[in-house]
């Protein structure tokens, strides 16, 4: 395929969950890929790119890591998070 000769394409979705990947790319003003293939009768659309970066931090800190509110507050005050 000569149209892409010399061009390297990386699929970040392979390494990072799709919605999170789209959010990260959007934070850096990188265009989000369109729906492929584009069908004439049902072209498809991207309705939501996911929540902003860090939207689940509180849930992760509390539920997954078991941190208490005062621990989270202290880490914020110390500039850790």
Phi and psi in degrees as a GROMACS rama.xvg file:
@    title "Ramachandran Plot"
@    xaxis  label "Phi"
@    yaxis  label "Psi"
@TYPE xy
-77.9674  -21.5666  UNK-2
-63.5102  -31.3713  UNK-3
-107.559  12.5033  UNK-4
-60.104  126.612  UNK-5
84.4351  -0.106902  UNK-6
-108.162  129.779  UNK-7
-101.735  127.387  UNK-8
-110.021  125.659  UNK-9
-107.233  134.421  UNK-10
-104.005  92.8895  UNK-11
-62.683  -25.1636  UNK-12
-60.7261  -19.035  UNK-13
-70.2842  -30.093  UNK-14
-105.06  -27.4581  UNK-15
-127.958  138.848  UNK-16
-52.3149  138.164  UNK-17
-44.7304  -58.4213  UNK-18
-61.9191  -38.4337  UNK-19
-67.6246  -39.9097  UNK-20
-60.7809  -45.4964  UNK-21
-62.4775  -38.0069  UNK-22
-64.604  -45.4254  UNK-23
-60.5457  -47.2785  UNK-24
-62.4871  -38.1956  UNK-25
-64.7772  -34.6209  UNK-26
-61.7015  -30.2254  UNK-27
-98.3026  17.088  UNK-28
56.7983  35.7258  UNK-29
-93.1869  134.037  UNK-30
-61.0414  137.366  UNK-31
-85.973  131.442  UNK-32
-57.5583  148.014  UNK-33
-82.6702  172.309  UNK-34
-69.7582  130.299  UNK-35
-131.124  133.701  UNK-36
-78.3974  155.446  UNK-37
-90.2004  109.638  UNK-38
-93.6416  141.158  UNK-39
-67.9301  -41.1509  UNK-40
-79.7774  -34.982  UNK-41
-134.718  80.0716  UNK-42
-67.8008  -20.1024  UNK-43
77.8341  162.618  UNK-44
-159.58  157.79  UNK-45
-99.4927  114.845  UNK-46
-95.7464  -25.2945  UNK-47
-151.989  131.64  UNK-48
-98.1425  4.78136  UNK-49
98.4932  170.548  UNK-50
-73.81  165.546  UNK-51
-65.8051  161.563  UNK-52
-59.1209  130.365  UNK-53
87.1  3.48771  UNK-54
-61.7171  -27.4371  UNK-55
-102.324  10.7352  UNK-56
-56.282  -47.4992  UNK-57
-58.1459  -45.3183  UNK-58
-62.1541  -42.2404  UNK-59
-66.1839  -45.8323  UNK-60
-59.3221  -45.0804  UNK-61
-80.3572  -56.1181  UNK-62
-79.7322  -41.8449  UNK-63
-85.9516  -43.5815  UNK-64
-94.1326  -12.9203  UNK-65
71.5773  23.2045  UNK-66
-77.1022  146.414  UNK-67
-89.9252  159.556  UNK-68
-53.8661  -42.8106  UNK-69
-67.6555  -32.1008  UNK-70
-67.0072  -43.7164  UNK-71
-63.4961  -44.7715  UNK-72
-60.2241  -43.4064  UNK-73
-63.9067  -42.1093  UNK-74
-65.2916  -36.6326  UNK-75
-65.1161  -45.1346  UNK-76
-61.3659  -34.0695  UNK-77
-83.1096  -5.03094  UNK-78
78.1086  16.4917  UNK-79
-76.2816  -38.12  UNK-80
